[in-house]
Structures are given as structure tokens and as C-alpha cells.
Amino acid sequence: MQNSELEKTSMKVSLVTILMNAALTVFKLLAGILGASFAMISDAVHSASDVFSTIIVIIGVKISAKKADKNHPFGHERFECVAAILLAVVLFATGVGIGYTGIMNIISGAYKTFEVPKIIAIIAAVVSIITKEAMFWYTIIAAKKVNSSALKADAWHHRSDALSSVGSLIGIIGAICGVPILDSIACIVICLLILKAAIQIFIDAIKKMTDESCDSKTEEEIKKYIENCDGVIKIDNLMTRLFGNRIYIIVEIACQSDLPLMAAHEIAENVHKGIEVNFPLVKHVTVHVNPYNENQ
């Protein structure tokens, strides 16, 4: 996978989500005003904040897709992780805000004074849930395709908005049925779900910035591929590390001890090129050849 594919996919998804969020914001704001629903007006503000989040994704991906330069000889992939961390913080703050509002409404008894909303508010909440859940799956599938932490974080921001709309729907129905406290209780539950997602995104991004090795399944597949390469007798050492959404590999292979230099170099080159072709997430491979020692 090349950086150009990451940038192209991210830009396409981001443009779609910005347009959808802008339309949803206007729709929910009008529905909240016409339907006398404070919860729906708050939900509209939440959708507006998603536009800001997507802009962070665009900036992060644009920078991470830049080619290596003198000051960044290994590339800029980690800037995509920085965008994911910023989005995780925004997501965490969103969850805290929703939870705080729910708790304060219960403590103060403010939920008792909420105006009974109209049917248009329910329609808006249902439309928002369906739309934002669809946007979550659209974004998360693209995020997995290009292994993007920033897109994954943005996908969960869509899910948080869908959950927020679920809370709004419960609150609206509760108010109509004479149980307005349901809105505040739903806010607290939704808060916990959003905080869990934010923490997971944050941890995943930090791992990619601290040279953690790639997952054991991928590492085992790489190992098996190298062992099956012509001229490789065994692997003396294999190290992998994550660099943003890409993988760097350092491997020591053992070859026949009396091989000519050119022959040993050709084996190393075949291992090098073969890994990069067969494992698209691998950005660079360093191969060191050791003489095989039967006594080791």
C-alpha cells in the first residue's frame, strides 16, 4: 500500500463525511427548533463538531503522505497518528460533555422542566441514527483497507454521534411518555461507550508512535515467507516495528558460508523485494546475511 492510496481514500471519505455532516447539522437544527427539542439542538451542535474532526483527519493524512525529506528521512507517517490522538482527545471530551450534562440534569432535576417535543424531533433522531451509523461503517471499512488510525478515529466519532442521537431519541420518547429522566440516564451510558472508544483509539495511535512490533500473526507470516526464500537456511534474528501505519523490518538470515559476495547479495535482495511485494504494509526492509554455522 502506497501513501498515495492512503491519501486518495482518506480524501474521498473525508469529503463525503463533511458534506453529510453539514447536511445533518442543518436538518437536526431545524428539527430541534421546530420540534421544541433541546436534545436535538444539542445533537446538531455535535454533528457540526464532526466537520472539525474530519478537517483534522485531512490535515493529518496530507502531511503523513508527504515524501521523505532531509529533516524526515524515514517519511511523515507518524503525523497520521498525531491526528488520531487529537481526534481521540476530541472524542473523549465529547463523551465527558455528554455524561456531565446527563449527571447534572439528574442532580438538578432540570429534566423535569423539559418541554414535550413534537414528532418531527423523533423523525430527525431516527434519520440521524441511521445516517451516522452508515457513515461509521463507510469510514471504518476504508480505515481498515488503508490501515489508517486517523480514519478509524473519525469513524468512531460518527458512532459517537449515532449514540448521541440514540440518547436524544430515548429522551424525546421519554418526555412524550412522561419519563424525561430517561434522556439523562441514556447520556451517562453513551458517555461510557464513547470514552471506551476514545481510549482504545488513543492507545492504538501511541503504540504506532513508540516502535511497537507489528502483530504476531503478520510477523509469523513474514517469518515463514523468508524461511521459504531460495538460499535462506534459517533466520538468525527478525525485528519489526510500526512507523505510523507502515512496518519496518530488520532481519538477519543465515546462508551457505562459502557463497560468493554477489550470490549472497542476490539472496538478500530477493528477500528484500519479496517482502515488500507480498506485504503491502511494509515500507522498508533491511536484510543482513550471516554465514551459516552448523554448531550454532
C-alpha positions, 0 to 999 in steps of 0.5 A: 500500500502506497501513501498515495492510496492512503491519501486518495481514500482518506480524501474521498471519505473525508469529503463525503463525511463533511458534506453529510455532516453539514447536511445533518447539522442543518436538518437536526437544527431545524428539527430541534427548533421546530420540534421544541427539542433541546436534545436535538439542538444539542445533537446538531451542535455535535454533528457540526463538531464532526466537520472539525474532526474530519478537517483534522483527519485531512490535515493529518493524512496530507502531511503523513503522505508527504515524501521523505525529506532531509529533516524526515528521512524515514517519511511523515507517517507518524503525523497520521497518528498525531491526528488520531490522538487529537481526534481521540482527545476530541472524542473523549471530551465529547463523551465527558460533555455528554455524561456531565450534562446527563449527571447534572440534569439528574442532580438538578432535576432540570429534566423535569422542566423539559418541554414535550417535543413534537414528532418531527424531533423523533423523525430527525433522531431516527434519520440521524441514527441511521445516517451516522451509523452508515457513515461509521461503517463507510469510514471504518471499512476504508480505515481498515483497507488503508490501515489508517488510525486517523480514519478509524478515529473519525469513524468512531466519532460518527458512532459517537454521534449515532449514540448521541442521537440514540440518547436524544431519541430515548429522551424525546420518547421519554418526555412524550411518555412522561419519563424525561429522566430517561434522556439523562440516564441514556447520556451517562451510558453513551458517555461510557461507550464513547470514552471506551472508544476514545481510549482504545483509539488513543492507545492504538495511535501511541503504540504506532508512535513508540516502535511497537512490533507489528502483530504476531500473526503478520510477523509469523507470516513474514517469518515463514515467507523468508524461511521459504526464500531460495538460499535462506537456511534459517533466520538468525534474528527478525525485528519489526516495528510500526512507523505510523501505519507502515512496518519496518523490518530488520532481519538477519538470515543465515546462508551457505558460508562459502557463497560468493559476495554477489550470490549472497547479495542476490539472496538478500535482495530477493528477500528484500523485494519479496517482502515488500511485494507480498506485504503491502504494509511494509515500507522498508526492509533491511536484510543482513546475511550471516554465514551459516554455522552448523554448531550454532 
